[in-house]
Amino acid sequence: MSDDERAIRELVQTWLAASQKGDLQTVLGLMTDDVIFMVPGQKPFGKEAFAASSKGLNDVRFEGSSDIIEIKVLDDWAYLRNYLEVTMTPGDGGAPVRRSGYTLTILRKEPDGRWLLARDANLLAPGT
């Protein structure tokens, strides 16, 4: 495994761990300023909209797992195919919401050597 692939796998694990802790600042630090997210049923959105929607999840407990299927590094760019399973449980005792599915993520290597998420197509759907 190359250093770049190892760093990308670490980014995914850091994202999941920060999400579980509710550490939005760490998650935001893992994406480029010009990041674009694509999810079913919505227009593409950026970092500011991601942050705003995440702040509305303060009372939600997040659990997730990742199964990286493929990483391909192409100079200062890489893509990642991933299978995610997430469960979000409202703090008010509401029923957990489970979603699972595939993502296709494009990452960019910054001049300081860090890999950051630049584009993400998230195909998670309700699951059991």
N, C-alpha and C positions, 0 to 999 in steps of 0.2 A: 504494500500500500504506500502510495506516495505521500509526501508531507502535505501537499495540497488536498488530497482526498481525506487525509486524517483531519485537517483543519476544517473541512466542510462537514464532516461527520460530527466534529466537536461543536460547530455552530448549531447544528440541528439539536443536539443534546442540550446545549445551553439555552436555546429557544424554549424547548419543552420544560426544562427545570425552572426557568424564569417565569413562564406562563403559570406553572403550578404554584409558584410563590406569589403571583400577582405583581411581579416586578416589571412593570411596563417600560421603565426607562432602559432596562437591559435589552428587552425585546426590540425597542426602537433603535437601539444602538447596533443591532445586527442587520439593519437594512440601510440601503442607500437613501439619500434625501429625495431622489427622483423615482423611488420604488413604485411599481404599479401592481395591484392585486386584481385578479379576475376571479369572480365567483359566480355561480349560476344565478340568474335572475336579477343581477345588479349591473350597473355600468361600472367599468373599471374605476378604481379609486387609489389614492396615494397614502402617503405616510400620515398626513394630518387627519384624514378621515379614519384611518386605522386607529390612530391614537384616540380620537373622539369616541369611536364605538367601543374601544377597549375600556375606557374610563367608566362606561355604563355597566361594566361587568365586575365592579368592585366586590359585590357580595356573592359572586359565583365562584364555586370551587371547580378547578380545572384538573383533569387527569388526562394524560395522553401517552400514546406510544407510537413509535416510528419504525418502519421497516424499509430501509433504504434499498431500493432495487437496482439502481444504476447511478453512477457518477461518472461524468466525462469531463475532463479538464482540457480546455483549448486555449492555451496561453493564459491571458488574464481574465478569461471567461470560463464558466463551467455550467453544466446543467445537471440537474438532480431529479430523478424519478423516485417517488417516495409513496408508501402506503401508510396512511395515518388512521388512528382510531382515537377519538376524543370523547370524553364525557364531561358535561358541564352540569353541575348541581347547584341550583339556586340556594342561597343562604336562608331563604324563608321557608325551607322544608319542601319546596316544590319538587316535582318529579325530575329525575335526571334526564338530560337530553344527550343522546348518543349519536355521534356522526362518524362515518368512516368513508374512506375512499382514497383516491390517488391525487397526487399533486405533481406538477411539472414546474420546477423552479430554475430560474437563471440567476447565477451568482456572478459578481464582479470582484476581481482582486484589486484592492486599493494599493496606492503607492507604498503604504507602510506594511504591505504583505497580508493584511486582513482580508478575508473573504466576507462579502456582504450580500444579502439578498437584494436583487435588483428587479426581478419580475417573478410573479407567482400565479399560476393557474391552479386553483383549488377546486377539486371536484367532489368534496365530501358531501355525503347525502345521509339522511336519517337512517339509523341502523338500530340493531338490537344489542 
